Amino acid sequence: MREFLLRASKAFTKSFKLNDLPGAGRIDLVCRCITQAIWLSGNLRRNVVFRSVFEGPDKPPKLITVEASKLRGMSPDERNVASHLRMAIEKGYWLDYGEEIEVWHGIKVAKKSFEEFLRERSEEGVEIVYLHKRGKDVREVEFSKQVCFVLGDHKGLPKAAERFLKKIGAKRVSLGNKEYLASQCIAIINYELDRRNVD
Amino acid sequence: MREFLLRASKAFTKSFKLNDLPGAGRIDLVCRCITQAIWLSGNLRRNVVFRSVFEGPDKPPKLITVEASKLRGMSPDERNVASHLRMAIEKGYWLDYGEEIEVWHGIKVAKKSFEEFLRERSEEGVEIVYLHKRGKDVREVEFSKQVCFVLGDHKGLPKAAERFLKKIGAKRVSLGNKEYLASQCIAIINYELDRRNVD
């Protein structure tokens, strides 16, 4: 199983307008990541779970989970993906810490922080991989079967988050000497794993 | 220089609504391809030219060109990219065969067909590469400095177009055994060329 976690440091945790996704704390970026993560041509990738922690106003943090294998009726365009995210944000507005609800087939929202989620995953034995220009070349890295790839948004990850990742033993992996968009990183990681016939 | 050509078999050549890009002949798909082709994190790729032939109603074919090195004021979200495409389609509506106009910094529109454009490129000595599951593995292929990657949309390329590509000597290149979205193919090709330090 492949898991992606995007830290969306500005993404609104209140309702937003579908006509202005960049103005909602760059929710457009989150949508592009979802599309690149879960789709193939004419098919969903049943082996992918995409997650994003929204840290913008008013009620952060919110962890949104998209399980491709359970998803129904979502299209790959930004506006349609965003409408699903908005549903999650609206229905999860008043959640308390630790609570999680399913808002649509394959879409859940929880009140949970980036650090809390990753600490849990790490304790469950999932390999945490942080994509960073100064990491080990992806083509030289072996990944375990349960792996979670961590990405920053347009702001990158703050230093404190990088220290936290180091503390929990996250592996730093590089895609080369270019700095890619988060959505491009996801497409590339999926491709690199596909080439190895890794599920 | 890297060039991408997307055949958008249904994309409208008349004005369309920004709130329904899928309904405009899958212009959402074209927008995602543009974003994946021309952006890096915080930067435009100065070495990329993206083109798409729109073949939907009312006035096909229209060839739209986006030159990243000349582009100004475009954001990577689908709605913003689409607003630039719409400008090109509206301003180019009445163009005659062979005519081309610049509608914005780095954005041009011409009345030209997929075949006509590729025949010209091929005669100019540009290497034409067609991405196809049953091609030679991309990692075993050397590309020339002037290369144009040809992609189909959600419908794929029709048989006649495949025959045409064969006739002009296009190389068939494969990204592996998965069928990717056109936008994913573009991200992967850019990545493969980046890894070789090819411009």
Interface residues (C-beta under 8 A of the other chain):
Chain A: L18 N19 L21 P22 D28 L29 R32 T35 Q36 W39 L40 S41 G42 N43 S75 P76 D77 E78 R79 N80 H154 L175 G176 N177 K178 E179 Y180 L181 S183 Q184 A187 I188 N190 Y191 D194 R195
Chain B: L18 N19 L21 P22 D28 L29 R32 T35 Q36 W39 L40 S41 G42 N43 S75 P76 D77 E78 R79 N80 H154 L175 G176 N177 K178 E179 Y180 L181 S183 Q184 A187 I188 N190 Y191 D194 R195
